[in-house]
Amino acid sequence: VALRAHGKMHKCTTLGRRQVELGAVGLCCQTVGEAMAYAEAGVRDLLITSPPAPWGAGKIAAIAKSGVNIAVVADDAGQIARLGAAAQAAGTTIGLVVDIDLGTHRTGVPPEQVEDLARLAAQTPGLRYRGIQAYLGHLQHLADLDARRGACQAARQRLGALVGELTQAGLKPELVTGGGTGTYVEDLASGVFNEIQAGSYVFMDVEYEDCGAIDGQAWPFAQALFIATSVVSARHKTHAVCDSGLK
């Protein structure tokens, strides 16, 4: 199982390159802008994990044209058509990963619609169908460990069945990518994911510390980034206002 560390966590090219040097196959990017920055910094294998805005197709094609192995998720036929047209216009190929919604309800198509999009991606000139993404964001911070494990098992069963359905349809996914820091033990043991998108492990944060590791043991990762902040107003008895923003 490969690690494709998520670059949205640190947004730092130095750390991203270090992760690749230490064995990550590449980086995830949340936005086209992140992908551009990591590509310019020399990271040669990238996956954009959110469907790109219409203006992003040409920029993604330019990254692919530069020699970077780049793939992008899509959850709509229009996105696939735009990406294919941009790749053809640039004389290059973009990897296409179908985004699946297994409960986060943010992006992604229901499992029953995946085969149609995968087939469209495989048939679209300029694109190379790479596989499927199932990011279980809604499970990462579940404090109840039994609930987190149970939800992971249910998602794993549905995802495994979907991989089988796609394989029977001649659309076997090269990539089954997803998972995260909060579920990584279950993700690694699933036998379904072959690529994990964990990102928060690099610095960690108090939310993960509060909810605990999914195996019930101490986290093998430590909080490694701290922010110096100042109180700018103390007018209220119940709270103070500081200048560090919100996480």
N, C-alpha and C positions, 0 to 999 in steps of 0.2 A: 504494500500500500504506500503510495507516494504522498509526500507533503507538498502541497502548493500553498505556501504561506500567504495569508491575506494582507496585502500592502496597505489596505485602508486603515489598519490599526495604527501604524506609525507614520505613514506618508513620508518615508525617509529612504532615499536611494542608497545611502551607505548601509543601513540595516537590511534593506532588501537584497543587496548584492551579497552581504554576509550570510544571509539565510541560504541563498543559492550555493555559496561556497561550502556551507556546512551540510549540504545534501538535499535541499529542497529542489524539486524539478523545475520550479519557476514561481511566479507570483500571481495571485489574484489581484484584480483591480476593480474598484466599485464604479469608476467613471472613466470616460475616454481620456480626460485630462491626466488622471493617474497613469493610465497606460502609456500615454505619450511621454510622461516624465520618466517612467521606469525604462522604456525603450531607449530613450536618449541616454540614460545612464548605463546602458549596456546589458540589461536583463533581456535575455533572448527568448523566453518562453512565458507568455502571458495569457490570462483568461479574464475577460471582462465579465463580471458576475451579475450585472444588471442589464436589462435590455437598453441599448443606446438610443438617445434621441435621434430624430431624423438627420440632423446636421452632423452626427458622429460617423456616419457610414464612410464618407470620404476620408476622414482622418484615420479610421481603422484600416482602410485599404492602404493608406500611405505607410502606416506602421508595417503592415504585411509586406509591402513593396520593398521596405528597407532591409528585409531579411529576417525579421523577428517572426517566430512561430506564434501567431496570435489567434485566439479563438474568442468568440463572443456568444453570450446566451441570447435566445430570442423566445418569445412566447406568442408570436403573432405572425401571420403569413406576410403582412405588409413589411415587417422588419426584415424577414428573410429575403423578400424581393429587393429591398433597398440595398442590403448588404451584398447580395449577389451582383446587382448592377454596378455598385461601386467597385467591387473587386474586378469585374470584367473591364470596366473603364480604365482601371489602373494596371491591367495586365498581370494580376496576381491572384492569390487564393486566400480566402479567410476561412478559418475553422468555425463551425456552427454547432453549438450545444443547445439542446432543447431544455428550457427551464420548466421545472415541474413544481406545482403547488401541492405539498403534502400537509398543509395546515397553517403555514405562516400567513397566508392570505395577503401577500404583498404583490409579488410578481409570480409568473408561472401559470401553466395550464393544468387542468385536472388530468390525472393519469390516463383517462380514457381518450383524451385528445392528443396524446403524445405521438402516437404512431403516425397520424396524418402529417404533423409538422416535421417529424423526422424524415418521412418519405419525401416531403417537399424540399427539405434541406438537401437531401441526397440527390435530388433531381435538378437542383438549381445551379446553372453554370456560375462559376466563380466561387462556389462554396464547397467545403469538404465537411460532410456530416461527421462529427467527432463523438457524439454521445449525449448524455443527459446530466442535468444538474438537479439535485434535490437538497437545498439548504434548509435545515430544520431550525430556523432562527427562533421559533416560538418555544423550543425546548431547552435552549442553552442555559437559561437562568431559573429553571424550575427548582424551587427549594426542596420539594418533596422528592427524595432520591428514588423511591419506589415508583412514583408517578413518572419521573423522568425516564427511568429504565423501561417501564411499561410502554410509554409512548414511543421510545426508540425502537422497541421490539415490533410494535404495530407498523411503524413507518418502514422498518427493515423488511418486514414480510411483504408489504405492498410494493416496495421498490424492487425486491427480488423477483416478485411475480411479473412486474413490468419489464424487467430485463429479459426474462424468459419469453414474454410475448413479443418483444422487439426482435429477439434473436430468431424466433420462429418465423417472423415476417421478413427475414433477411436484412434486418437493420440492427444487428448486434452493436451495442455501444462500446466504442473503444474506451471512452471515459465514463465512469460513474462517479461524479464528483459532488462533494458537499461536506456535511458534518461541521464540527466546530470544537472549540476548546471545551465547552460545557458537556459535550457528549462524546469526546474523542475516544474514550475507552470502548464504548459500545460501537462506535463507528468502525474502529480498527478491527473489532472482533466480528463484525457483521457478515463478512464474506461477500458483501455486496459492493460497498464502496471500494474503489481502487485508487482514490485520490481524496485526501482530506484537506479542507480549506481553513484549518485553524489559524487564527490570527492573534487573539488576545493573549495567548500564552507568553508572548514576547515580553510584555510589561505587566500583564494581569490588571485587575482592578477590584475594587471593594465588592462589587456585585458578585463576582465569582467567589471571592473569599467568603461572602455571606451564604451563598447557596451550597458550597461544598463540592468536592470532586464526586463524579458519578459512581466511582467504585467505593465510596465511603471512607477512603483513606485520605491522608494529607495530600494536598496538591503537590505535584513534583515541580511546579513552577512558582516563582516568588514574585511579589510586586517589586518592580524594578524601575519605576518612573514616578517621581514625585514633583509636585508643582508648588513653588513658593508663591504665596498670595498675601494680600494685605486687606485688612478690614478698612473699608472706606466710609462706613456709616454705622453708628451704634445707637441710633435714636430709639430703638424698640427694646423692651425688656425681654422679649421672647426670641429674638433673632438678630443677627448682624448681617450686614451686606458686605461682600467682598468682591474683588475684581478678577476672579479666576474663571468666570463663566460657569457652565453647567455640563456635567457628564451624567 
